[in-house]
Amino acid sequence: MSLTLSLSWLVAAGIPLWAKFLNFGIYAALLTFLLAKPMTEGLRKRAQNIRDALSRAGQERSLAETKLRELEERFARLEAELDAIRSQAEQDAQAEYDRIVAAAEADAARLRRLATLEIEGAVRSARLELQAFAASKAVELAESLIRRELSAADQARLVMSYTTQLEQQRA
């Protein structure tokens, strides 16, 4: 019903309907003729811009993917490098520990040898002092014993015995 009212309004203005359609067709053709080239050019430029943007986006995406792969590879190598550094540090620490232990054992052995030599020297020295002390005490004891128990007759007999030995040795 509204369509019939609209068409009746057009006819009521006094201009035939076919003339209005013809007028509209001419305006539409003129607008199409005048705006077709700029619109086509604008749409073509817009399409080209979109294609260029898509191309740049594809290039940037491939570049980003390449960088991502490089970073992932670098990260994987980094883990391996960290493991290698840790392993090397552990080996170095173990070697240093072994070196320190060996040096300490060598020092301890050297100190044991020096202590043994000092002890042996002290024992020898003490033995010699003890022997000298014992000899001097034995001589003192023998001297005092001889003085107490040796009589004049015993002294004369010893002197004679000693002289006889000397004569026998000379002959």
matplotlib code that plots the C-alpha trace (Angstrom):
import matplotlib.pyplot as plt

x = [0.0, 2.8, 4.3, 1.1, 0.9, 4.5, 3.9, 0.7, 2.5, 5.0, 2.2, 0.3, 3.1, 2.2, 5.4, 4.9, 6.6, 8.6, 10.1, 11.2, 12.8, 14.5, 15.7, 17.0, 18.7, 20.4, 21.7, 22.8, 24.6, 26.2, 27.3, 28.6, 30.5, 32.0, 32.8, 33.6, 37.3, 38.1, 36.3, 37.9, 41.3, 40.6, 39.5, 42.5, 44.8, 43.1, 43.4, 47.1, 47.7, 46.0, 48.1, 51.3, 50.3, 49.6, 52.9, 54.8, 52.9, 53.9, 57.5, 57.5, 55.9, 58.5, 61.2, 59.7, 59.5, 63.1, 64.1, 62.0, 63.7, 67.1, 66.2, 64.9, 68.1, 70.2, 68.2, 68.8, 72.5, 72.5, 71.2, 73.9, 76.5, 75.3, 75.5, 79.0, 80.0, 78.5, 80.3, 83.6, 83.2, 82.5, 85.6, 87.7, 86.4, 87.1, 90.6, 91.3, 89.9, 92.1, 95.1, 94.5, 94.1, 97.3, 99.2, 97.8, 98.8, 102.2, 102.6, 101.4, 103.9, 106.7, 105.8, 105.6, 109.1, 110.5, 108.9, 110.2, 113.7, 113.5, 112.3, 115.1, 117.6, 116.2, 116.3, 119.9, 120.8, 119.0, 120.7, 124.1, 123.4, 122.2, 125.2, 127.5, 125.6, 125.7, 129.4, 130.3, 128.2, 129.8, 133.2, 132.4, 130.9, 133.8, 136.3, 134.5, 134.3, 138.0, 139.0, 137.0, 138.1, 141.6, 144.3, 148.0, 148.9, 146.3, 147.7, 151.3, 150.0, 148.1, 151.1, 153.3, 150.8, 150.5, 154.3, 154.6, 152.0, 153.8, 157.1, 155.5, 154.0, 157.4, 159.1]
y = [0.0, 2.5, 1.8, 2.8, 6.0, 6.9, 6.3, 8.2, 11.2, 11.2, 11.2, 13.9, 16.4, 16.6, 15.2, 11.8, 8.9, 7.8, 11.3, 11.1, 7.7, 9.1, 12.1, 9.8, 7.5, 10.5, 11.8, 8.3, 7.8, 11.2, 10.6, 7.1, 8.6, 11.5, 9.5, 6.2, 7.0, 8.7, 6.0, 3.3, 5.0, 5.5, 1.9, 0.7, 2.7, 1.5, -2.1, -1.6, 0.0, -3.0, -5.4, -3.5, -3.5, -7.2, -7.8, -5.7, -7.5, -10.9, -9.8, -8.5, -11.7, -13.8, -11.6, -11.9, -15.7, -15.8, -13.7, -15.9, -19.1, -17.4, -16.5, -19.9, -21.5, -19.0, -19.8, -23.5, -22.8, -20.6, -23.5, -25.8, -23.1, -22.6, -26.4, -26.4, -23.5, -25.2, -28.5, -26.7, -24.8, -28.0, -29.6, -26.6, -26.7, -30.4, -30.0, -27.1, -29.2, -32.1, -29.8, -28.3, -31.8, -33.0, -30.0, -30.4, -34.1, -33.3, -30.7, -33.1, -35.8, -33.3, -32.1, -35.8, -36.4, -33.3, -34.2, -37.7, -36.4, -34.0, -36.7, -39.1, -36.3, -35.5, -39.2, -39.5, -36.4, -37.6, -41.0, -39.4, -37.2, -40.2, -42.2, -39.4, -38.9, -42.6, -42.9, -39.9, -41.3, -44.8, -43.2, -41.2, -44.3, -46.5, -43.8, -43.5, -47.3, -47.7, -45.0, -46.7, -50.2, -49.9, -50.2, -49.3, -52.9, -53.1, -49.9, -51.4, -54.6, -52.7, -50.5, -53.7, -55.4, -52.4, -52.0, -55.7, -55.3, -52.3, -54.2, -57.1, -54.8, -53.2, -56.5]
z = [0.0, 0.8, -2.6, -4.4, -2.3, -3.2, -6.8, -6.7, -5.2, -8.1, -10.6, -8.6, -9.2, -12.8, -14.2, -15.9, -14.1, -17.2, -17.4, -13.8, -14.4, -17.5, -15.5, -12.8, -15.4, -17.0, -13.6, -12.7, -16.0, -15.8, -12.2, -13.2, -16.2, -14.2, -11.0, -12.6, -13.4, -10.0, -8.1, -10.1, -9.6, -5.9, -5.5, -7.5, -5.3, -2.2, -3.4, -4.2, -0.8, 0.8, -1.3, -0.4, 3.2, 3.1, 1.3, 3.9, 6.7, 5.1, 4.8, 8.4, 9.5, 7.8, 9.2, 12.7, 12.3, 11.2, 14.2, 16.4, 15.1, 15.6, 19.1, 19.9, 18.5, 20.5, 23.6, 23.0, 22.5, 25.6, 27.7, 26.3, 26.9, 30.5, 31.0, 29.6, 31.8, 34.8, 33.9, 33.4, 36.7, 38.5, 36.9, 37.8, 41.3, 41.6, 40.2, 42.6, 45.5, 44.4, 44.1, 47.6, 49.1, 47.4, 48.6, 52.1, 52.1, 50.8, 53.5, 56.1, 54.9, 54.9, 58.4, 59.5, 58.1, 59.7, 63.0, 62.8, 62.0, 65.0, 67.3, 66.1, 66.6, 70.1, 71.0, 69.8, 71.7, 74.8, 74.5, 74.2, 77.1, 79.1, 78.1, 79.1, 82.4, 83.1, 82.2, 84.4, 87.3, 86.7, 86.8, 89.9, 91.6, 90.6, 91.8, 95.1, 95.4, 94.6, 97.1, 99.8, 99.2, 97.6, 100.1, 99.8, 99.2, 96.4, 94.9, 94.8, 93.3, 90.5, 89.7, 89.4, 87.2, 84.9, 84.6, 83.7, 81.0, 79.6, 79.5, 77.7, 75.1, 74.4, 73.9]

ax = plt.figure().add_subplot(projection="3d")
ax.plot(x, y, z, "-o")
ax.set_aspect("equal")
plt.show()
